[in-house]
Amino acid sequence: MRTEATIGRTFVDRLIEEHMQGANIVNEVSMAKSWITDLSQKVAVECMQLYGGYGYMEEYEIARRYRDVAVNSIYAGTNEIMKVIIAKNLGL
Ligand SMILES: Cc1cc2nc3c(=O)[nH]c(=O)nc-3n(C[C@H](O)[C@H](O)[C@H](O)COP(=O)(O)OP(=O)(O)OC[C@H]3O[C@@H](n4cnc5c(N)ncnc54)[C@H](O)[C@@H]3O)c2cc1C
């Protein structure tokens, strides 16, 4: 999980640098938004599982993290729409 999170962070850091340099990174941002928010859901599921039954109890923060992470792939443009943007920019 740490490896995947580090890969995602590295990608975002690179995009921030390119954005600050004025590059057109619409496609890469759409890739980052969909891939990283999908990844965050996968990681949240694994973390919740680590806690066993406690992971599902509201008293534990991971339960809320597990529930709330889902919205990241919905707001600010759903991940399906991100894929439409990527496909269009690829000329598909
Ligand atoms: C907590 C929260 C905060 C939000 N904040 C804001 C905000 O500040 N500003 C704002 O403008 N909006 C905001 N939204 C709205 C959010 O951006 C929309 O929910 C989002 O755009 C999806 O639109 P929809 O809910 O109408 O789903 P729909 O458009 O009805 O889509 C339903 C499903 O179909 C998929 N889908 C739709 N069209 C296509 C297509 N052409 N190809 C493939 N799949 C498709 C979608 O990806 C989705 O999975 C917020 C939403 C939430 C939940």
The ligand as an SDF file (V2000), in Angstrom:
LIG
                    3D

 53 58  0  0  0  0  0  0  0  0999 V2000
  -20.1390   15.4160   -1.7390 C   0  0  0  0  0  0  0  0  0  0  0  0
  -20.3290   15.9850   -3.1260 C   0  0  0  0  0  0  0  0  0  0  0  0
  -19.8920   17.2740   -3.3790 C   0  0  0  0  0  0  0  0  0  0  0  0
  -20.0640   17.8240   -4.6360 C   0  0  0  0  0  0  0  0  0  0  0  0
  -19.6410   19.0970   -4.8510 N   0  0  0  0  0  0  0  0  0  0  0  0
  -19.8480   19.6950   -6.0340 C   0  0  0  0  0  0  0  0  0  0  0  0
  -19.4170   21.0400   -6.2770 C   0  0  0  0  0  0  0  0  0  0  0  0
  -18.8450   21.6950   -5.3940 O   0  0  0  0  0  0  0  0  0  0  0  0
  -19.6520   21.5870   -7.4700 N   0  0  0  0  0  0  0  0  0  0  0  0
  -20.2920   20.9020   -8.4590 C   0  0  0  0  0  0  0  0  0  0  0  0
  -20.4840   21.4430   -9.5480 O   0  0  0  0  0  0  0  0  0  0  0  0
  -20.7110   19.6200   -8.2540 N   0  0  0  0  0  0  0  0  0  0  0  0
  -20.5020   19.0050   -7.0790 C   0  0  0  0  0  0  0  0  0  0  0  0
  -20.9340   17.7110   -6.8880 N   0  0  0  0  0  0  0  0  0  0  0  0
  -21.6460   17.0400   -7.9680 C   0  0  0  0  0  0  0  0  0  0  0  0
  -20.7500   16.0300   -8.6110 C   0  0  0  0  0  0  0  0  0  0  0  0
  -19.7540   16.6660   -9.3830 O   0  0  0  0  0  0  0  0  0  0  0  0
  -21.6760   15.1670   -9.4430 C   0  0  0  0  0  0  0  0  0  0  0  0
  -22.2300   14.2730   -8.5300 O   0  0  0  0  0  0  0  0  0  0  0  0
  -20.9700   14.5000  -10.5710 C   0  0  0  0  0  0  0  0  0  0  0  0
  -20.6720   15.4540  -11.5490 O   0  0  0  0  0  0  0  0  0  0  0  0
  -21.8040   13.3680  -11.1500 C   0  0  0  0  0  0  0  0  0  0  0  0
  -23.0510   13.8390  -11.6230 O   0  0  0  0  0  0  0  0  0  0  0  0
  -24.3960   13.0990  -11.1730 P   0  0  0  0  0  0  0  0  0  0  0  0
  -24.3470   12.8760   -9.6840 O   0  0  0  0  0  0  0  0  0  0  0  0
  -25.5310   13.8730  -11.7640 O   0  0  0  0  0  0  0  0  0  0  0  0
  -24.3070   11.6800  -11.8170 O   0  0  0  0  0  0  0  0  0  0  0  0
  -24.7500   11.2610  -13.2880 P   0  0  0  0  0  0  0  0  0  0  0  0
  -24.2550   12.2770  -14.2770 O   0  0  0  0  0  0  0  0  0  0  0  0
  -26.2060   10.9470  -13.2670 O   0  0  0  0  0  0  0  0  0  0  0  0
  -23.8990    9.9330  -13.4990 O   0  0  0  0  0  0  0  0  0  0  0  0
  -24.2930    8.6830  -12.9190 C   0  0  0  0  0  0  0  0  0  0  0  0
  -23.2360    7.6620  -13.2630 C   0  0  0  0  0  0  0  0  0  0  0  0
  -23.1530    7.5290  -14.6890 O   0  0  0  0  0  0  0  0  0  0  0  0
  -21.8330    7.8010  -15.1190 C   0  0  0  0  0  0  0  0  0  0  0  0
  -21.8580    8.5340  -16.3790 N   0  0  0  0  0  0  0  0  0  0  0  0
  -22.5210    9.6860  -16.6650 C   0  0  0  0  0  0  0  0  0  0  0  0
  -22.2980   10.1010  -17.9280 N   0  0  0  0  0  0  0  0  0  0  0  0
  -21.4490    9.1860  -18.4640 C   0  0  0  0  0  0  0  0  0  0  0  0
  -20.8300    9.0550  -19.7400 C   0  0  0  0  0  0  0  0  0  0  0  0
  -21.0340    9.9480  -20.7210 N   0  0  0  0  0  0  0  0  0  0  0  0
  -20.0270    7.9840  -19.9430 N   0  0  0  0  0  0  0  0  0  0  0  0
  -19.8110    7.0850  -18.9670 C   0  0  0  0  0  0  0  0  0  0  0  0
  -20.3670    7.1420  -17.7300 N   0  0  0  0  0  0  0  0  0  0  0  0
  -21.1740    8.1800  -17.4880 C   0  0  0  0  0  0  0  0  0  0  0  0
  -21.2100    8.6510  -14.0390 C   0  0  0  0  0  0  0  0  0  0  0  0
  -19.7920    8.5170  -14.0420 O   0  0  0  0  0  0  0  0  0  0  0  0
  -21.8360    8.0640  -12.7970 C   0  0  0  0  0  0  0  0  0  0  0  0
  -21.1170    6.9260  -12.3820 O   0  0  0  0  0  0  0  0  0  0  0  0
  -20.7250   17.1040   -5.6510 C   0  0  0  0  0  0  0  0  0  0  0  0
  -21.1430   15.7950   -5.3930 C   0  0  0  0  0  0  0  0  0  0  0  0
  -20.9580   15.2310   -4.1540 C   0  0  0  0  0  0  0  0  0  0  0  0
  -21.4520   13.8240   -3.9040 C   0  0  0  0  0  0  0  0  0  0  0  0
  1  2  1  0
  2  3  1  0
  2 52  2  0
  3  4  2  0
  4  5  1  0
  4 50  1  0
  5  6  2  0
  6  7  1  0
  6 13  1  0
  7  8  2  0
  7  9  1  0
  9 10  1  0
 10 11  2  0
 10 12  1  0
 12 13  2  0
 13 14  1  0
 14 15  1  0
 14 50  1  0
 15 16  1  0
 16 17  1  0
 16 18  1  0
 18 19  1  0
 18 20  1  0
 20 21  1  0
 20 22  1  0
 22 23  1  0
 23 24  1  0
 24 25  2  0
 24 26  1  0
 24 27  1  0
 27 28  1  0
 28 29  2  0
 28 30  1  0
 28 31  1  0
 31 32  1  0
 32 33  1  0
 33 34  1  0
 33 48  1  0
 34 35  1  0
 35 36  1  0
 35 46  1  0
 36 37  1  0
 36 45  1  0
 37 38  2  0
 38 39  1  0
 39 40  1  0
 39 45  2  0
 40 41  1  0
 40 42  2  0
 42 43  1  0
 43 44  2  0
 44 45  1  0
 46 47  1  0
 46 48  1  0
 48 49  1  0
 50 51  2  0
 51 52  1  0
 52 53  1  0
M  END
$$$$
